[in-house]
Structures are given as C-alpha cells and as structure tokens.
Amino acid sequence: MPFEKIKYPDLERDFESWIESNPYLLLEDEPLAIIGRQVSNRFGKVADLLAVDESGACVVIELKRGMAPREVIAQTLEYTAWVDSLTLEELHAIARNYSLSKGTEVEGVWDLYRGTFEHQSEDLEESDVERRITLNFRQRMVIVAEAFPPEMEQTLRYIRSKHGVDINAVRFGLHRAGDDILLEAAVVVGRESVASITVKTEKLSARSQGPQGTDPRVQAKVTALFKEGKRNDEIAAALKMHPFQVSLARALTGQMKPGPMVDYFKDWAKKHS
C-alpha cells in the first residue's frame, strides 16, 4: 500500500505528545527516559522535552513545525547551557513535577530512569543504580523539524564534528497508509562522530580541576570508597574532585557495567592523555 504524505491540522498540539510517548523514534531506536515536558528555565524560556539517556546524560529535545528556523540552534544551546547548570535536586524536582502532571508520583529522576532502562538495574539494589550512573555528566541536543535548510545542516555538522557539540537534527513527516497515519523520523545530522575538543586556556574548566580520574592513586581511593557503598557525589565531596572524574576513574578500573558509557569515558581518557 503506497504512503501518502499529509498535512495534519493539529500537529502543534499532538506532535509533542507523540514524541513524548515514543522517544525511541528520534535517534534510531535509542531508548530515552522523558523526565520533563514544557520545562521553564530561570530566564522564562520553555524547553519542549527533557530526557535522560542510558549513560545518564541529559537530552534536550526541541520540536519545530515546518522548516527549522536558524534561531533554533541558539535556542537549543541556551536551554542546554541551563540544563548543564542544574543541581541534582533541581533535576529531581523537574522529574517530580512531570510525574505529577501525569497523575503519578516519583521521588526523582531515578524512578523514571529505572522505568525505561530496566535491564540496567537488573539484580541491583535501587541505590546501586545511583552509584553507577552519573546523572547530567554531559548533555545532548536533538532538534526535530519537518525540514532543515541545507545551510543549517552544514552548520550543525560543523559544530558537531569540529567543536564537539553533541547535537542532532531529526526530520519527520506524516504519511497516510489506508486509515492509518504513520510518523516517519530520519536522522539527518547525528551520525558523524562528536569531536573531542581541547581548548588552550589558562583557566581550566571545572571538570578538569582537582584530582584526576586517570591517576592510579586517585583510582585506588575512588575504588575503596565505592566498595564502602559511597555514591558518586559522596566520593566527589570526600576527595574534592569533579563527579565526572569520579565516573572516569570507575570506568577505567572496571567498576562500571560495559557499555556506551564506559566506551565514552575510555575514549575521553585516550584523547585527553
């Protein structure tokens, strides 16, 4: 049966709900746990959807009807910079408010995370998931629109492949097949590798300050505290190091379950050694 591309009169209202219910459509079947919808930041701006991926990275999702305007790049970057500044408690509050809007109650992000990534928490105590995953250690962006101008695709590829910004562009379309309406999504920017950028500056980023996760002496201390049952944030506080470096140390010493998150940390260590 041939597909017929259609216009949908209530697209603005329904499209966000479709993506919210089926976030795996965005990034070629990659599961995402939605933790917020229409999230207002401190500047009065509103992000369409906020999610968490399996590694614990926060994913900002911005939806646009029709041709994506060039302003959406700056808009999405602004939202993501704000997400990067959020504390764990602020993220948990977003998740609680989101769940209340759905008529349910959760304690925070971890409840929504476990609901999506059940295999990640199999045979683990609830607290172990929190110890093994560093929430919001990095951010990702997904811009979704019916079409992207060629110059925007070029710009997105440039900042992704040359400047290390994890940004994706997804084109969607609606088609009719008989009595059914089908949502099609295709990644147009996002298959390129994300560059690892080293910027020469006298002022080190917060992530690079303090004890380093690549230091064997630091790794030994992190391992000892982890075996005592300490969480990542507790280890970071005890050793006065950035939570990213705690996760890095654990990944390099085999204290994390093999997967994309461990691969990311090993690749980061290799490129920054």
N, C-alpha and C positions, 0 to 999 in steps of 0.2 A: 504494500500500500504506500503510495507516494506521500511525502511530507509536504505540507503547505505552510510557508511562513506566514504568520498572522500578526496583527496588532491587537493588543489586549487593553481594553478600556480602563481597567482598574489596576494597571501594572504597578503604579506607585504604592498602592495600598498592599498588594499581595506579594510582590516580589521579595520584599524583605522577609516576610513570613516563610516563603518557600525556602530561601537560603537558610534561615534560622532552623528550620526543621530538617534540612538536608545539607549541612555544611560540607559534607564529603564531595559534593558536586564541584566545589570550587577548584581544588588542587588535585585533580585526577585521582579521586577516591581516597585522599588522605583524610583520616578522621580528625575532627576538631571538636572541642567541647565549648559550646557557647556559654559565656558567663555574664553577658550584658547586652542589652538592646536599647538603642537611643540613650546612650550614656553621656551625660552632661559633664563637661570638664569645668575647671575653676574659671575659665575665661568665657563661659556661657555658650561654648560651641558644643555640638552634639555629634558623637560618633555613631554610625549606624549599628554596627555589631562589634562586639569584643569577644575573642575566643582564646583558648589555650590549646597548644598542640601537645603531642605526647611527651616532648622533651621538657615542657614547662614554659616554653616561650609564649609570650602574648602575641596574638594576631589581631591586628586592626583591619576591619573589613568595611570598605566604603562603597556604596552602591549608587550608580548613576543611570538614569534613564536616557536613552538615545546616545548621541555622540558624547564621549567623555570630554569635558572642558579641560583646558590646560591647568586651570586653577586647582583641580582635584589633587594634583601631585603635592602642591604646597599644603593643601588642606589635610591630606593624609599624613604628611610628615609632621605637621603640627600636632595632630591627635597622638601620633606615635611618640613624639617627644614628651608629651604629657603622660602617657602610659608608662614610659621609662622612669618618670619621677615618682610614681605611686609607691606607697609603702605596702607591705603585705596586708596590713589591716584594711587599708583603703580598697585593695583588690577584693578582699573577703566581703567587705561591705557592698561592693558592686554586685558580687555574686548573690548575696543575701537578698538585695533589693530585686534583682532579676527573678529569683525563685519566687519571691512573694508575689510578683506580678503575674506569675503562672499558677498561683494558688498553692504553692508548696513552700516548705521551709528547709533551709540548709544552714550549716554552720559556716560555710565559706566555699572557696574555690574547690577545695579537695573533694567535697561531696560530688560536685558536678564533674570533676576530673575522673573520679572512680567510676561514675556512671557511664562515661564514654570509653575509658581505657580499662576495662575490667581485667584484661589479661595482664596489664602492668601490675595490678595489685593482687593477683592470684597467690595464695599461700603466704601472704604478707599481712602483718598486723596493720591497722589503719595508720598508725604513727610511722611505720616504715616507709610508706609512700611519701610522706612529707620529708623524711630524712633523705630519701634517694633522689628526689626531684627538686631542683632549684627553680622556684617559680619566678617568672619575669626576668630571667638572667639575660635574655635578649628579646628583641621584638621583630615581628614580621608584618608586612603590609600586603593587603590584597585590594586592588581596585577592580570593581566589576561594572561593566557597561555594555550597552548593545553594540557599540563600535568605538574604535580608537583611531584618531588620525595618525597617519604614518609618522609624522614628526614627534608625536607623543610616544609611540612605541620605541622610536630611536632613542629618545631621551631616557625612557625607563630602562632600556637595555644598557645605556651608558652608565647611569648611576648605580645599576645593579652590578655590572661586570667590572667597572673601573673604580667604583668608590665603595664597594662592599655593603650597599644598602639592600637588604632582603625585601625587595618589592616585586609584586606580581601583578600582571594585568590579565583579567579573565573576560572574554567576550561571551555574551549569552544571547540566545534567541529563542523565540517561542514558535512552535510548529504544531499544526493540526494533523492528526492521523485518524481519520474517521471521526469518532465522537470524543477522542482523547486529545488533550493539549499537552505537548511534551516540552520540557525545558532543556535546552541544549547549552552546555558550557564548554568553552575551549580556552586553554591557557595560551595566550599569545606572547606574553613575556613572563619568564619564570623558569624556563628550562636551562638558562645559562647559569654557570657557576657563579656563586657570590664571591667577589674578590675579598681577600683579606688585606686590609689596608694598614700600613704602618706610617703614621704621621710623625714627622720630626718636630718636636716641640719641647721647650724647656719645662713646661708644666705637664706632668704625667696625668693621665686620666685616672679617675678613682679606681677603676678596675685594675690598674697596673700598680697601684700604691700598696705598700705593706708587704707582708710575706707572700712569696710566690708559690703557686701550686706545683711548679716544676722542680722545686728544691727538694731533694730527698729528705732533708732534715724536717722540713715542713710537712712533707707527706707522712712521715712517721708520726708526727704529733696529731695530724688530722686522723690518721688510722686509729690511733689509740683512743681519741675522743669519740670517734664514730662507734667503736666497739663498746664504749661505755653507754651507748644509747643516745648520744647527743645528736640534735638536729643540726642541719647546715647552718642556720642562723646562730645557734648557740656556739658552734665551733668557731664561726667567724668572729663572734664577740669575744670569745675566750682567747683567740690567737691574734686579735686585732688585724684581721685580714678581710678582703672583699669576699662576699659569698661566691662570686664567680670563681675565685681562686680555690675556694674550698671544693667546689664541684670539680674543678680541673684536677686537683690533687687526687680526689677519689676516683675519677675516671682513669687516670694514669696508673693507679695502683690496683685496678681490678675490683673496686668496691661498688661498681655500678653494673647493672644488667647490660650485656652487649646490645647495641642498637644504634639508631641515628644519633642519639645524644652523646654517647661515648665516642662515636666516629667524629662528631663535631669538635669535641674537646681535644682529641688526639691530633686532628688536623690543625686546630688553632695552635697547639703547643709546637708542632713541627714548623709552622710558618713564623712563629714568634721566638724561636730559639736562637 
